Amino acid sequence: MERPIFKPPGTPIEELDTPALVVDLAALEHNLETVHSYFRERPAKLRPHVEAHRCPAIAHKQLASGGTAGGICVNTVGQSELFARCGFDDIFIANQVVTPQKIRRLCALAHHARVSVAIDNPRNAEALSEAASAAGVTLNAVVEINTRPDRSGIEPGEQAVSLAKTLAKSRGLRFAGFTTHEGAVPEEDPEASAQGSRRAVQRLLDTREMAEKAGLEVHTTSAGGTHNYEEVGDMAGVTEVIAGSYALMDGRYRSFQPQLRPAARVLAVVTSRPEAGVAILDTGQKAIGSDGGLPSVDGGLNARVGSLSAEHGSLQLLDKSAEGLQPGDKVWLIPWDIGTCANLYDYAHAARNGRLEVIWDIGARGLYR
């Protein structure tokens, strides 16, 4: 738990102690308007995946922006409990809940919120059914389908429809529909990337059609993410697009959605200049994450992050102007993965025009269970 050193509203952001997670409100509002306006007049609606920022204040802004399904998406029971305490009453856990302890907590939460959960295994369905029946609640059961890349999920087609039939006749469960996590697959050609997404999601839609022909009522077909919300949101039959990183953005998705702005940055400070062309920052893996890529340098400084250790970052200076950095100078970094980065902070500093406006709790930080 961080011991916060709060500054009053109006404080220049660069006076914050470092490392500090800072949200630019203008960029956040731009991102929300860009994505939510896309869904306002479409049949498919957006379900924000709040695991990307774990912050109830941002999640409330997302639902208030319109074009949503009216609820949120999380990854864990712990996250769902926190957001339910913060006033969210329609929560989809896009993950399997399998241990007896978590299943009991899930059923307890269902007394207070509309809870949906992803299922890809008949044995898990049986355990959830027994627990929900004993608790006197009904869980919305969503069959998770494996498309690409290979992760959790049952195979589309007959296997998925068979599981859906099991859910439809299970006590304590209400079969709601199908979902898939079609992850971002980098492609040099944007059209090739879009075609890959459409092919993957079409397997989900074909499964829905099979289920309906078998007499099942399918309410929800959810897919997509920040990288492909436009392609997926425009496919007939998709009811919900699950996306989260769009709100704050990060280095991973910038190539997919260049119209969105990096609203979350980490303020770092130079601690050492050990040799020409190198500066050491106080921001390492423990302050910005290390999931799949390095952060990028923002703010016009011609430099790049060469490596991250636990506590420090090594900055490669690429021209004479960057060589002027001295210990105590501030540097702005854009995280590679905002979800991993946000999970490292108890609070975020929200700023407008370079000055602190409000401090937000990142209430779901560390809620892995």
Number of C-alpha atoms within 10 A of each C-alpha: 7 8 6 9 7 10 17 11 15 14 14 16 21 18 12 19 14 18 21 22 25 21 23 22 21 15 19 24 17 15 22 22 16 15 23 21 15 19 22 15 11 13 15 24 23 32 26 28 28 27 26 24 27 26 23 22 15 18 23 15 14 28 20 13 16 20 22 22 18 17 19 27 25 23 22 22 23 19 23 28 20 18 24 19 13 14 11 21 19 19 24 24 22 21 20 20 24 15 11 12 10 15 21 17 14 26 22 17 20 22 14 15 17 17 23 24 26 25 29 23 17 14 11 15 23 17 15 29 24 15 21 22 16 13 15 13 20 21 24 18 27 31 27 29 28 22 24 18 12 10 13 18 21 20 17 21 18 13 14 25 23 14 20 30 15 15 25 18 12 18 19 23 26 18 24 22 24 28 29 28 23 23 19 19 13 14 13 8 8 12 10 12 18 17 12 17 24 19 13 21 27 18 18 27 23 14 22 28 16 15 22 13 10 12 9 18 15 16 13 18 23 28 29 27 25 23 26 21 22 16 16 26 25 17 15 11 19 24 22 24 28 26 24 26 23 27 33 25 30 25 18 22 20 17 15 18 15 10 12 22 20 25 23 27 27 25 23 28 24 22 18 16 17 9 8 9 17 21 24 23 26 18 27 21 19 17 25 33 24 20 15 9 13 23 27 17 19 17 9 9 15 15 21 18 19 14 16 21 12 14 13 19 26 21 21 19 21 14 12 10 11 17 17 10 19 15 13 12 13 19 24 21 23 25 29 23 23 29 23 21 25 27 23 19 22 20 20 21 23 23 21 16 12 14 18 24 20 16 18 16 16 20 20 24 23 15 17 10 11
